[in-house]
């Protein structure tokens, strides 16, 4: 038997034979309430890391370690299983083992930390986000070995499973920079994502970046009488409204000079692929609790949220907001803005462009301050990338149908991995929108979880067959 081929029948038989034990193990892990946002649950996050480390060793990983983070942060888990083949590419799988807070009184039908299976769905906090999607790799690699006759994976396989993702990954950048040599990889697989729908399996090719700012505007030293002084001195609340009005032009483009510098435009093929998705705008508006779409002219809704940069007003306040009236010129006003960035944009340049724009807009007599609170970089993998094609083929074999391509409108740690490791980022996830991430009654579809196992089993052999270290370097 070839060491780079994984026959579908063998993979599926192996998964069927071991799925019950796999689900029992997953349920044990889900019972650990590893809520990173709750200081009282720090011990549980550590117990989760220890549990996973032991299970990875049991799976066969010769290296499985708990990695501490800086400043007393919560631990990550690292594992490594060398291929033994000189030309094998190195793959790093990223996920997280911490979960969102959850309690029965929030409205759950069952105890969120007592996994319950109903109608082919496992309900528990973390079932989809992200323990289930991390854990399918353990059975996937074992199925890969069984189908290929190998004693080690066809790729050099590494895992990095974070413990603070649900708390904003405060120590993640430092962690990967400190361990960059051990994390070195030719490609990164993110298994903390989803698909378009159960009957429309898809692969995400990119995520937007994020920068956010708070702008403070100061006028008089105190609130002053609007009858005595109004119309004769600058008003910070007027200024805030004027800034917001100037943020976009008539076509809803961000009207900040230099904001679009470097943007990688959608290709016609990408626009065609987006258009092929079964997107119902009325249903989407219902999910958005909104009554109309709006955005940059010349782009569809999916193109706007996946592939175009944006500027949003997240908050605006100042002056008197209590009952009745109070005739003043307020002393100050404030804005919170967020900017989603797409591939090609540079966060530092966007921040500078915003800073220069605000300085040029503010009226004399108004003092302003602007504060940025960090940023997340965008990432994008081209459709023709050989590793992405391996992932699409593996997903296609598992689901026995054509795989669609999507992007994500949100932001995450993927770009940090891409930047520090210099490796393309791919997304392998099987979760669907109804899984209820961060909500009550979070669940994972067990049939889709098996498909994730299967795709993982095929992927390592496909990468080894089509993407050696020589073309990875190119």
C-alpha positions as a Markdown table, in Angstrom:
| # | Residue | x | y | z |
|---|---|---|---|---|
| 1 | Unk | 0.0 | 0.0 | 0.0 |
| 2 | Unk | 1.3 | 3.5 | -0.9 |
| 3 | Unk | 2.3 | 5.6 | 2.0 |
| 4 | Unk | 0.7 | 8.7 | 0.5 |
| 5 | Unk | -2.7 | 7.3 | -0.4 |
| 6 | Unk | -5.5 | 6.9 | 2.1 |
| 7 | Unk | -8.3 | 4.8 | 0.5 |
| 8 | Unk | -11.7 | 6.2 | 1.3 |
| 9 | Unk | -13.2 | 2.8 | 2.3 |
| 10 | Unk | -10.5 | 2.1 | 4.8 |
| 11 | Unk | -10.7 | 5.6 | 6.3 |
| 12 | Unk | -14.5 | 5.4 | 6.7 |
| 13 | Unk | -14.4 | 1.9 | 8.2 |
| 14 | Unk | -11.8 | 3.0 | 10.7 |
| 15 | Unk | -13.8 | 6.0 | 11.7 |
| 16 | Unk | -17.0 | 4.0 | 12.1 |
| 17 | Unk | -15.2 | 1.4 | 14.2 |
| 18 | Unk | -13.8 | 4.1 | 16.6 |
| 19 | Unk | -16.4 | 6.8 | 16.6 |
| 20 | Unk | -18.2 | 5.8 | 19.8 |
| 21 | Unk | -15.0 | 5.9 | 21.8 |
| 22 | Unk | -14.0 | 9.2 | 20.1 |
| 23 | Unk | -17.3 | 10.8 | 21.1 |
| 24 | Unk | -17.0 | 9.5 | 24.7 |
| 25 | Unk | -13.6 | 11.1 | 25.0 |
| 26 | Unk | -14.8 | 14.3 | 23.5 |
| 27 | Unk | -17.7 | 14.3 | 26.1 |
| 28 | Unk | -15.1 | 13.9 | 28.9 |
| 29 | Unk | -13.2 | 16.9 | 27.6 |
| 30 | Unk | -16.4 | 19.0 | 27.3 |
| 31 | Unk | -17.2 | 18.3 | 30.9 |
| 32 | Unk | -14.2 | 20.5 | 31.9 |
| 33 | Unk | -15.6 | 24.1 | 32.2 |
| 34 | Unk | -12.5 | 25.8 | 30.8 |
| 35 | Unk | -13.9 | 29.3 | 30.8 |
| 36 | Unk | -10.9 | 31.6 | 30.3 |
| 37 | Unk | -12.8 | 34.8 | 31.1 |
| 38 | Unk | -13.7 | 33.6 | 34.6 |
| 39 | Unk | -10.7 | 33.9 | 37.1 |
| 40 | Unk | -12.4 | 31.3 | 39.3 |
| 41 | Unk | -12.1 | 28.8 | 36.4 |
| 42 | Unk | -8.4 | 29.2 | 35.9 |
| 43 | Unk | -7.8 | 25.8 | 37.4 |
| 44 | Unk | -10.3 | 24.2 | 35.0 |
| 45 | Unk | -8.5 | 25.8 | 32.0 |
| 46 | Unk | -5.3 | 24.2 | 33.3 |
| 47 | Unk | -7.1 | 20.9 | 33.8 |
| 48 | Unk | -8.3 | 21.1 | 30.2 |
| 49 | Unk | -4.7 | 21.6 | 28.9 |
| 50 | Unk | -3.5 | 18.7 | 31.0 |
| 51 | Unk | -6.3 | 16.5 | 29.7 |
| 52 | Unk | -5.6 | 17.3 | 26.1 |
| 53 | Unk | -1.9 | 16.8 | 26.5 |
| 54 | Unk | -2.4 | 13.3 | 27.9 |
| 55 | Unk | -4.9 | 12.4 | 25.1 |
| 56 | Unk | -2.5 | 13.6 | 22.4 |
| 57 | Unk | 0.3 | 11.4 | 23.9 |
| 58 | Unk | -2.2 | 8.5 | 23.9 |
| 59 | Unk | -3.0 | 9.3 | 20.3 |
| 60 | Unk | 0.6 | 8.8 | 19.4 |
| 61 | Unk | 2.2 | 12.2 | 19.4 |
| 62 | Unk | 5.7 | 11.7 | 20.7 |
| 63 | Unk | 5.8 | 15.3 | 21.9 |
| 64 | Unk | 2.9 | 16.8 | 23.8 |
| 65 | Unk | 3.5 | 19.7 | 26.2 |
| 66 | Unk | 1.7 | 22.4 | 28.2 |
| 67 | Unk | 3.1 | 25.8 | 27.3 |
| 68 | Unk | 2.7 | 28.6 | 29.9 |
| 69 | Unk | 2.0 | 32.1 | 28.7 |
| 70 | Unk | 3.4 | 35.4 | 29.9 |
| 71 | Unk | 2.1 | 37.5 | 32.8 |
| 72 | Unk | 0.4 | 34.6 | 34.5 |
| 73 | Unk | -1.8 | 33.9 | 31.5 |
| 74 | Unk | -3.5 | 30.6 | 30.7 |
| 75 | Unk | -1.7 | 27.7 | 29.1 |
| 76 | Unk | -1.6 | 26.5 | 25.6 |
| 77 | Unk | -0.9 | 22.9 | 24.4 |
| 78 | Unk | 1.8 | 22.1 | 21.8 |
| 79 | Unk | 2.2 | 18.7 | 20.2 |
| 80 | Unk | 4.5 | 17.4 | 17.4 |
| 81 | Unk | 4.7 | 14.2 | 15.4 |
| 82 | Unk | 7.6 | 14.2 | 12.8 |
| 83 | Unk | 7.0 | 12.4 | 9.6 |
| 84 | Unk | 10.4 | 10.9 | 9.1 |
| 85 | Unk | 10.3 | 11.7 | 5.4 |
| 86 | Unk | 12.9 | 14.3 | 4.3 |
| 87 | Unk | 10.7 | 16.0 | 1.8 |
| 88 | Unk | 7.5 | 16.1 | 3.9 |
| 89 | Unk | 6.0 | 19.5 | 4.4 |
| 90 | Unk | 5.4 | 20.7 | 8.0 |
| 91 | Unk | 1.8 | 21.5 | 9.0 |
| 92 | Unk | 0.7 | 23.4 | 12.1 |
| 93 | Unk | -2.9 | 23.0 | 13.3 |
| 94 | Unk | -4.3 | 25.8 | 15.4 |
| 95 | Unk | -7.4 | 25.7 | 17.7 |
| 96 | Unk | -8.3 | 26.6 | 21.2 |
| 97 | Unk | -9.4 | 24.7 | 24.3 |
| 98 | Unk | -10.9 | 27.5 | 26.3 |
| 99 | Unk | -14.7 | 28.2 | 26.0 |
| 100 | Unk | -17.2 | 30.9 | 26.5 |
| 101 | Unk | -19.0 | 31.3 | 29.8 |
| 102 | Unk | -22.2 | 29.2 | 30.1 |
| 103 | Unk | -24.8 | 28.4 | 32.8 |
| 104 | Unk | -28.1 | 26.6 | 32.8 |
| 105 | Unk | -29.9 | 29.7 | 33.9 |
| 106 | Unk | -28.8 | 31.5 | 30.8 |
| 107 | Unk | -31.6 | 29.6 | 29.0 |
| 108 | Unk | -29.9 | 26.3 | 28.2 |
| 109 | Unk | -32.2 | 23.3 | 27.8 |
| 110 | Unk | -29.5 | 21.1 | 29.4 |
| 111 | Unk | -26.4 | 21.5 | 31.6 |
| 112 | Unk | -23.9 | 23.2 | 29.3 |
| 113 | Unk | -21.0 | 21.2 | 30.8 |
| 114 | Unk | -22.8 | 17.8 | 30.7 |
| 115 | Unk | -22.8 | 16.8 | 27.1 |
| 116 | Unk | -26.1 | 15.6 | 25.8 |
| 117 | Unk | -26.8 | 13.8 | 22.5 |
| 118 | Unk | -30.2 | 14.4 | 20.9 |
| 119 | Unk | -31.1 | 13.6 | 17.3 |
| 120 | Unk | -27.5 | 13.2 | 16.2 |
| 121 | Unk | -26.4 | 16.4 | 17.8 |
| 122 | Unk | -24.1 | 16.8 | 20.8 |
| 123 | Unk | -25.1 | 19.8 | 23.0 |
| 124 | Unk | -22.4 | 21.3 | 25.2 |
| 125 | Unk | -20.3 | 24.4 | 25.6 |
| 126 | Unk | -17.3 | 24.0 | 23.3 |
| 127 | Unk | -18.9 | 21.2 | 21.2 |
| 128 | Unk | -18.3 | 23.3 | 18.1 |
| 129 | Unk | -16.2 | 26.2 | 19.4 |
| 130 | Unk | -13.7 | 24.8 | 19.5 |
| 131 | Unk | -13.1 | 21.5 | 21.3 |
| 132 | Unk | -15.0 | 19.3 | 18.9 |
| 133 | Unk | -13.1 | 20.8 | 15.9 |
| 134 | Unk | -9.7 | 20.4 | 17.6 |
| 135 | Unk | -10.4 | 16.9 | 18.7 |
| 136 | Unk | -11.4 | 15.5 | 15.3 |
| 137 | Unk | -7.8 | 15.7 | 14.4 |
| 138 | Unk | -6.9 | 13.0 | 16.9 |
| 139 | Unk | -9.1 | 10.4 | 15.2 |
| 140 | Unk | -8.2 | 11.8 | 11.8 |
| 141 | Unk | -4.5 | 11.2 | 12.1 |
| 142 | Unk | -5.1 | 7.7 | 13.4 |
| 143 | Unk | -7.4 | 7.0 | 10.5 |
| 144 | Unk | -4.7 | 8.4 | 8.2 |
| 145 | Unk | -2.2 | 6.0 | 9.6 |
| 146 | Unk | -4.5 | 3.0 | 9.4 |
| 147 | Unk | -5.3 | 3.7 | 5.7 |
| 148 | Unk | -1.8 | 4.4 | 4.6 |
| 149 | Unk | 0.0 | 1.7 | 6.6 |
| 150 | Unk | 2.4 | 4.4 | 8.0 |
| 151 | Unk | 3.7 | 4.6 | 11.6 |
| 152 | Unk | 4.0 | 8.4 | 11.4 |
| 153 | Unk | 2.0 | 11.0 | 9.5 |
| 154 | Unk | 2.9 | 11.8 | 5.9 |
| 155 | Unk | 3.6 | 15.3 | 7.0 |
| 156 | Unk | 5.5 | 16.7 | 10.0 |
| 157 | Unk | 2.4 | 17.4 | 12.1 |
| 158 | Unk | 2.3 | 20.0 | 14.8 |
| 159 | Unk | -0.6 | 21.3 | 17.0 |
| 160 | Unk | -0.9 | 24.6 | 18.9 |
| 161 | Unk | -4.1 | 24.7 | 21.0 |
| 162 | Unk | -4.6 | 28.1 | 22.7 |
| 163 | Unk | -6.1 | 28.6 | 26.1 |
| 164 | Unk | -7.1 | 32.3 | 25.9 |
| 165 | Unk | -8.8 | 32.7 | 22.5 |
| 166 | Unk | -12.2 | 33.4 | 24.1 |
| 167 | Unk | -10.5 | 36.2 | 26.2 |
| 168 | Unk | -9.0 | 38.0 | 23.2 |
| 169 | Unk | -5.7 | 36.1 | 22.9 |
| 170 | Unk | -3.9 | 38.6 | 25.1 |
| 171 | Unk | -0.7 | 36.6 | 25.2 |
| 172 | Unk | -0.9 | 34.7 | 21.9 |
| 173 | Unk | 1.4 | 37.0 | 19.9 |
| 174 | Unk | 4.1 | 36.8 | 22.5 |
| 175 | Unk | 3.7 | 33.0 | 22.8 |
| 176 | Unk | 4.2 | 32.3 | 19.1 |
| 177 | Unk | 7.1 | 34.8 | 18.8 |
| 178 | Unk | 8.9 | 33.1 | 21.8 |
| 179 | Unk | 8.4 | 29.6 | 20.3 |
| 180 | Unk | 8.7 | 30.6 | 16.6 |
| 181 | Unk | 11.5 | 28.1 | 16.0 |
| 182 | Unk | 9.4 | 25.1 | 17.3 |
| 183 | Unk | 6.3 | 26.3 | 15.6 |
| 184 | Unk | 8.0 | 26.7 | 12.2 |
| 185 | Unk | 5.7 | 25.3 | 9.5 |
| 186 | Unk | 5.1 | 25.4 | 5.7 |
| 187 | Unk | 1.3 | 25.9 | 6.2 |
| 188 | Unk | -1.1 | 26.6 | 9.1 |
| 189 | Unk | -4.5 | 24.9 | 9.4 |
| 190 | Unk | -7.0 | 26.8 | 11.5 |
| 191 | Unk | -9.7 | 24.5 | 12.8 |
| 192 | Unk | -11.8 | 27.1 | 14.5 |
| 193 | Unk | -14.2 | 28.0 | 11.7 |
| 194 | Unk | -17.3 | 26.8 | 9.9 |
| 195 | Unk | -18.9 | 26.0 | 6.6 |
| 196 | Unk | -21.6 | 27.7 | 4.7 |
| 197 | Unk | -24.2 | 25.0 | 5.5 |
| 198 | Unk | -24.5 | 21.3 | 6.1 |
| 199 | Unk | -25.5 | 20.7 | 2.5 |
| 200 | Unk | -23.0 | 23.3 | 1.1 |
| 201 | Unk | -19.5 | 22.4 | 2.5 |
| 202 | Unk | -17.0 | 25.2 | 2.1 |
| 203 | Unk | -13.5 | 26.3 | 2.8 |
| 204 | Unk | -12.7 | 29.8 | 4.1 |
| 205 | Unk | -9.8 | 31.4 | 2.2 |
| 206 | Unk | -9.3 | 34.6 | 4.3 |
| 207 | Unk | -10.3 | 36.8 | 7.2 |
| 208 | Unk | -10.4 | 40.5 | 7.6 |
| 209 | Unk | -8.1 | 42.4 | 10.0 |
| 210 | Unk | -9.2 | 44.9 | 12.6 |
| 211 | Unk | -8.1 | 48.2 | 14.0 |
| 212 | Unk | -10.2 | 50.2 | 16.5 |
| 213 | Unk | -9.9 | 53.7 | 17.8 |
| 214 | Unk | -11.4 | 56.0 | 20.4 |
| 215 | Unk | -11.5 | 59.7 | 19.5 |
| 216 | Unk | -12.0 | 62.3 | 22.3 |
| 217 | Unk | -12.9 | 65.9 | 21.4 |
| 218 | Unk | -12.5 | 68.7 | 24.0 |
| 219 | Unk | -13.9 | 72.3 | 23.7 |
| 220 | Unk | -14.7 | 74.5 | 26.6 |
| 221 | Unk | -13.0 | 73.7 | 29.9 |
| 222 | Unk | -16.5 | 73.0 | 31.4 |
| 223 | Unk | -20.1 | 72.7 | 30.1 |
| 224 | Unk | -21.2 | 76.3 | 29.3 |
| 225 | Unk | -24.5 | 78.0 | 28.7 |
| 226 | Unk | -25.7 | 77.6 | 25.1 |
| 227 | Unk | -27.6 | 80.9 | 25.1 |
| 228 | Unk | -24.7 | 82.9 | 26.2 |
| 229 | Unk | -22.0 | 81.1 | 24.2 |
| 230 | Unk | -23.7 | 78.8 | 21.7 |
| 231 | Unk | -23.0 | 79.6 | 18.0 |
| 232 | Unk | -19.8 | 81.5 | 19.0 |
| 233 | Unk | -17.5 | 78.8 | 20.2 |
| 234 | Unk | -16.7 | 75.3 | 18.9 |
| 235 | Unk | -19.0 | 72.5 | 20.1 |
| 236 | Unk | -17.4 | 69.1 | 20.6 |
| 237 | Unk | -20.7 | 67.2 | 20.1 |
| 238 | Unk | -21.2 | 69.1 | 16.8 |
| 239 | Unk | -17.6 | 68.1 | 15.9 |
| 240 | Unk | -18.2 | 64.5 | 16.7 |
| 241 | Unk | -21.3 | 64.5 | 14.4 |
| 242 | Unk | -19.3 | 66.2 | 11.7 |
| 243 | Unk | -16.5 | 63.6 | 11.8 |
| 244 | Unk | -19.1 | 60.8 | 11.5 |
| 245 | Unk | -20.7 | 62.5 | 8.6 |
| 246 | Unk | -17.4 | 62.9 | 6.8 |
| 247 | Unk | -16.3 | 59.3 | 7.4 |
| 248 | Unk | -18.0 | 58.0 | 4.1 |
| 249 | Unk | -18.7 | 59.6 | 0.7 |
| 250 | Unk | -21.9 | 59.4 | -1.2 |
| 251 | Unk | -21.1 | 55.9 | -2.5 |
| 252 | Unk | -20.4 | 54.6 | 1.1 |
| 253 | Unk | -16.7 | 54.4 | 0.5 |
| 254 | Unk | -14.5 | 55.3 | 3.4 |
| 255 | Unk | -13.5 | 58.9 | 2.7 |
| 256 | Unk | -10.1 | 58.8 | 4.4 |
| 257 | Unk | -7.1 | 59.5 | 2.1 |
| 258 | Unk | -4.8 | 56.5 | 1.8 |
| 259 | Unk | -7.3 | 54.1 | 3.5 |
| 260 | Unk | -7.6 | 51.8 | 0.4 |
| 261 | Unk | -3.8 | 51.8 | -0.3 |
| 262 | Unk | -2.7 | 48.2 | -1.1 |
| 263 | Unk | -6.1 | 46.6 | -1.1 |
| 264 | Unk | -6.0 | 43.4 | -3.0 |
| 265 | Unk | -9.1 | 43.5 | -5.2 |
| 266 | Unk | -11.5 | 40.6 | -5.7 |
| 267 | Unk | -10.8 | 38.6 | -8.9 |
| 268 | Unk | -13.6 | 37.9 | -11.3 |
| 269 | Unk | -13.3 | 34.2 | -10.4 |
| 270 | Unk | -13.8 | 34.9 | -6.7 |
| 271 | Unk | -16.8 | 37.1 | -7.5 |
| 272 | Unk | -18.3 | 34.2 | -9.5 |
| 273 | Unk | -17.7 | 31.7 | -6.7 |
| 274 | Unk | -19.3 | 34.1 | -4.1 |
| 275 | Unk | -22.3 | 34.5 | -6.5 |
| 276 | Unk | -22.7 | 30.7 | -6.7 |
| 277 | Unk | -23.4 | 30.4 | -3.0 |
| 278 | Unk | -27.1 | 29.9 | -2.1 |
| 279 | Unk | -27.4 | 33.3 | -0.4 |
| 280 | Unk | -30.8 | 34.6 | 0.6 |
| 281 | Unk | -30.5 | 38.3 | 1.4 |
| 282 | Unk | -33.9 | 38.4 | 3.1 |
| 283 | Unk | -32.9 | 35.6 | 5.4 |
| 284 | Unk | -29.6 | 37.2 | 6.1 |
| 285 | Unk | -31.4 | 40.5 | 7.0 |
| 286 | Unk | -33.5 | 38.5 | 9.4 |
| 287 | Unk | -30.4 | 37.2 | 11.1 |
| 288 | Unk | -29.0 | 40.7 | 11.2 |
| 289 | Unk | -32.2 | 42.0 | 12.7 |
| 290 | Unk | -32.2 | 44.7 | 10.1 |
| 291 | Unk | -34.5 | 46.0 | 7.4 |
| 292 | Unk | -32.3 | 47.0 | 4.5 |
| 293 | Unk | -28.7 | 46.4 | 3.2 |
| 294 | Unk | -26.3 | 49.3 | 2.8 |
| 295 | Unk | -22.6 | 49.5 | 1.9 |
| 296 | Unk | -20.0 | 50.4 | -0.7 |
| 297 | Unk | -21.5 | 50.8 | -4.1 |
| 298 | Unk | -20.6 | 48.3 | -6.8 |
| 299 | Unk | -20.3 | 45.3 | -4.4 |
| 300 | Unk | -22.8 | 42.6 | -3.3 |
| 301 | Unk | -23.5 | 42.0 | 0.4 |
| 302 | Unk | -21.2 | 39.0 | 0.6 |
| 303 | Unk | -18.4 | 40.9 | -1.1 |
| 304 | Unk | -18.9 | 43.8 | 1.3 |
| 305 | Unk | -18.6 | 41.7 | 4.4 |
| 306 | Unk | -15.9 | 39.3 | 3.2 |
| 307 | Unk | -13.6 | 41.3 | 0.9 |
| 308 | Unk | -14.0 | 45.0 | 1.4 |
| 309 | Unk | -12.5 | 47.2 | 4.1 |
| 310 | Unk | -15.0 | 49.1 | 6.3 |
| 311 | Unk | -15.3 | 51.9 | 8.9 |
| 312 | Unk | -18.0 | 51.6 | 11.5 |
| 313 | Unk | -19.1 | 53.9 | 14.3 |
| 314 | Unk | -19.4 | 51.7 | 17.3 |
| 315 | Unk | -20.3 | 54.5 | 19.8 |
| 316 | Unk | -20.8 | 58.2 | 20.0 |
| 317 | Unk | -21.6 | 60.2 | 23.1 |
| 318 | Unk | -21.1 | 63.6 | 24.8 |
| 319 | Unk | -23.0 | 66.3 | 26.5 |
| 320 | Unk | -26.3 | 65.9 | 28.4 |
| 321 | Unk | -28.2 | 62.6 | 28.0 |
| 322 | Unk | -30.5 | 62.7 | 31.0 |
| 323 | Unk | -34.2 | 63.3 | 31.1 |
| 324 | Unk | -35.5 | 66.6 | 29.8 |
| 325 | Unk | -33.3 | 69.3 | 28.4 |
| 326 | Unk | -30.1 | 71.0 | 29.4 |
| 327 | Unk | -29.1 | 73.9 | 27.3 |
| 328 | Unk | -25.3 | 73.6 | 27.2 |
| 329 | Unk | -22.3 | 73.6 | 24.9 |
| 330 | Unk | -20.7 | 70.4 | 26.3 |
| 331 | Unk | -17.1 | 70.3 | 27.3 |
| 332 | Unk | -16.3 | 67.0 | 25.5 |
| 333 | Unk | -17.6 | 64.3 | 23.2 |
| 334 | Unk | -16.3 | 60.9 | 22.2 |
| 335 | Unk | -16.3 | 58.4 | 19.3 |
| 336 | Unk | -15.5 | 54.7 | 19.1 |
| 337 | Unk | -14.6 | 53.6 | 15.5 |
| 338 | Unk | -13.5 | 50.2 | 14.1 |
| 339 | Unk | -11.9 | 49.5 | 10.8 |
| 340 | Unk | -12.0 | 46.1 | 9.1 |
| 341 | Unk | -9.0 | 45.6 | 6.8 |
| 342 | Unk | -8.6 | 43.3 | 3.9 |
| 343 | Unk | -5.5 | 41.6 | 2.4 |
| 344 | Unk | -3.0 | 44.2 | 1.2 |
| 345 | Unk | -3.7 | 46.8 | 3.8 |
| 346 | Unk | -1.2 | 47.6 | 6.5 |
| 347 | Unk | -2.5 | 48.2 | 10.0 |
| 348 | Unk | 0.2 | 50.8 | 10.8 |
| 349 | Unk | -0.6 | 52.7 | 7.6 |
| 350 | Unk | -4.3 | 52.6 | 8.3 |
| 351 | Unk | -3.8 | 54.0 | 11.8 |
| 352 | Unk | -1.6 | 56.8 | 10.4 |
| 353 | Unk | -4.2 | 57.6 | 7.7 |
| 354 | Unk | -6.9 | 57.8 | 10.3 |
| 355 | Unk | -4.7 | 59.9 | 12.6 |
| 356 | Unk | -3.9 | 62.4 | 9.8 |
| 357 | Unk | -7.5 | 62.5 | 8.6 |
| 358 | Unk | -8.8 | 63.4 | 12.1 |
| 359 | Unk | -6.1 | 66.0 | 12.6 |
| 360 | Unk | -7.1 | 67.6 | 9.3 |
| 361 | Unk | -10.8 | 67.5 | 10.0 |
| 362 | Unk | -10.9 | 69.0 | 13.5 |
| 363 | Unk | -12.0 | 72.6 | 13.9 |
| 364 | Unk | -9.6 | 75.1 | 15.5 |
| 365 | Unk | -10.4 | 75.5 | 19.1 |
| 366 | Unk | -11.2 | 71.8 | 19.5 |
| 367 | Unk | -8.5 | 69.7 | 21.2 |
| 368 | Unk | -8.5 | 66.0 | 20.2 |
| 369 | Unk | -6.9 | 62.8 | 21.3 |
| 370 | Unk | -6.9 | 59.5 | 19.5 |
| 371 | Unk | -6.1 | 56.1 | 21.0 |
| 372 | Unk | -5.7 | 52.8 | 19.1 |
| 373 | Unk | -6.1 | 49.6 | 21.0 |
| 374 | Unk | -3.9 | 47.2 | 19.0 |
| 375 | Unk | -4.8 | 45.5 | 15.7 |
| 376 | Unk | -5.4 | 42.2 | 14.0 |
| 377 | Unk | -3.9 | 41.8 | 10.5 |
| 378 | Unk | -5.9 | 40.4 | 7.5 |
| 379 | Unk | -5.0 | 37.2 | 5.8 |
| 380 | Unk | -5.8 | 35.6 | 2.5 |
| 381 | Unk | -4.7 | 32.5 | 0.7 |
| 382 | Unk | -5.0 | 32.6 | -3.2 |
| 383 | Unk | -7.4 | 30.1 | -4.7 |
| 384 | Unk | -4.7 | 28.4 | -6.7 |
| 385 | Unk | -2.4 | 27.8 | -3.8 |
| 386 | Unk | -1.4 | 24.1 | -3.8 |
| 387 | Unk | -2.1 | 23.6 | -0.1 |
| 388 | Unk | -5.5 | 25.1 | -0.5 |
| 389 | Unk | -6.2 | 22.8 | -3.3 |
| 390 | Unk | -5.2 | 19.8 | -1.1 |
| 391 | Unk | -7.6 | 21.0 | 1.5 |
| 392 | Unk | -10.5 | 21.4 | -1.0 |
| 393 | Unk | -9.8 | 17.9 | -2.4 |
| 394 | Unk | -9.8 | 16.4 | 1.0 |
| 395 | Unk | -13.0 | 18.1 | 2.0 |
| 396 | Unk | -14.5 | 17.1 | -1.4 |
| 397 | Unk | -13.7 | 13.4 | -0.8 |
| 398 | Unk | -15.2 | 13.5 | 2.7 |
| 399 | Unk | -18.4 | 15.2 | 1.6 |
| 400 | Unk | -18.5 | 13.6 | -1.8 |
| 401 | Unk | -19.4 | 16.9 | -3.5 |
| 402 | Unk | -17.8 | 20.0 | -4.8 |
| 403 | Unk | -16.4 | 22.3 | -2.2 |
| 404 | Unk | -17.3 | 26.0 | -2.2 |
| 405 | Unk | -15.0 | 28.9 | -1.2 |
| 406 | Unk | -15.9 | 31.6 | 1.3 |
| 407 | Unk | -14.2 | 34.2 | 3.4 |
| 408 | Unk | -14.9 | 35.4 | 6.9 |
| 409 | Unk | -15.9 | 39.0 | 7.7 |
| 410 | Unk | -14.6 | 38.8 | 11.2 |
| 411 | Unk | -11.0 | 38.8 | 12.5 |
| 412 | Unk | -8.9 | 36.3 | 14.6 |
| 413 | Unk | -5.4 | 35.2 | 15.4 |
| 414 | Unk | -4.8 | 33.6 | 12.0 |
| 415 | Unk | -2.9 | 36.6 | 10.7 |
| 416 | Unk | -0.5 | 36.6 | 13.7 |
| 417 | Unk | 0.4 | 33.0 | 12.8 |
| 418 | Unk | 0.8 | 34.0 | 9.1 |
| 419 | Unk | 3.0 | 36.9 | 9.9 |
| 420 | Unk | 5.3 | 35.3 | 12.5 |
| 421 | Unk | 5.7 | 32.0 | 10.8 |
| 422 | Unk | 5.7 | 33.3 | 7.2 |
| 423 | Unk | 3.3 | 30.5 | 6.2 |
| 424 | Unk | -0.1 | 30.5 | 4.4 |
| 425 | Unk | -3.2 | 30.0 | 6.5 |
| 426 | Unk | -6.0 | 27.6 | 5.6 |
| 427 | Unk | -9.3 | 26.9 | 7.4 |
| 428 | Unk | -10.6 | 23.4 | 8.0 |
| 429 | Unk | -13.9 | 23.5 | 9.9 |
| 430 | Unk | -17.2 | 21.7 | 9.8 |
| 431 | Unk | -19.3 | 23.8 | 12.1 |
| 432 | Unk | -22.5 | 25.4 | 10.6 |
| 433 | Unk | -24.4 | 28.6 | 11.6 |
| 434 | Unk | -27.0 | 26.8 | 13.7 |
| 435 | Unk | -24.4 | 25.5 | 16.1 |
| 436 | Unk | -24.8 | 28.4 | 18.3 |
| 437 | Unk | -21.3 | 29.6 | 19.1 |
| 438 | Unk | -21.3 | 31.8 | 22.2 |
| 439 | Unk | -25.0 | 31.3 | 22.5 |
| 440 | Unk | -27.3 | 28.9 | 24.5 |
| 441 | Unk | -27.6 | 25.3 | 23.5 |
| 442 | Unk | -24.3 | 25.2 | 21.5 |
| 443 | Unk | -24.0 | 21.9 | 19.6 |
| 444 | Unk | -22.1 | 20.0 | 17.0 |
| 445 | Unk | -23.7 | 17.8 | 14.3 |
| 446 | Unk | -22.1 | 14.4 | 14.9 |
| 447 | Unk | -22.4 | 13.5 | 11.2 |
| 448 | Unk | -20.4 | 16.6 | 10.3 |
| 449 | Unk | -17.9 | 15.9 | 13.1 |
| 450 | Unk | -17.2 | 12.6 | 11.4 |
| 451 | Unk | -16.7 | 14.4 | 8.1 |
| 452 | Unk | -14.2 | 16.6 | 9.8 |
| 453 | Unk | -12.3 | 13.5 | 11.0 |
| 454 | Unk | -12.4 | 12.1 | 7.4 |
| 455 | Unk | -11.2 | 15.3 | 5.8 |
| 456 | Unk | -8.3 | 15.4 | 8.3 |
| 457 | Unk | -7.4 | 11.8 | 7.5 |
| 458 | Unk | -7.2 | 12.6 | 3.8 |
| 459 | Unk | -5.4 | 15.9 | 4.1 |
| 460 | Unk | -2.0 | 14.8 | 5.4 |
| 461 | Unk | -1.5 | 12.3 | 2.6 |
| 462 | Unk | -2.8 | 14.7 | -0.1 |
| 463 | Unk | -0.4 | 17.4 | 1.1 |
| 464 | Unk | 2.5 | 15.0 | 1.1 |
| 465 | Unk | 1.7 | 13.8 | -2.4 |
| 466 | Unk | 1.2 | 17.3 | -3.9 |
| 467 | Unk | 3.3 | 19.7 | -1.9 |
| 468 | Unk | 6.9 | 18.9 | -0.9 |
| 469 | Unk | 9.2 | 21.2 | 1.0 |
| 470 | Unk | 10.7 | 22.3 | -2.3 |
| 471 | Unk | 7.6 | 23.8 | -3.7 |
| 472 | Unk | 6.5 | 25.0 | -0.2 |
| 473 | Unk | 9.5 | 27.3 | -0.3 |
| 474 | Unk | 8.2 | 28.7 | -3.6 |
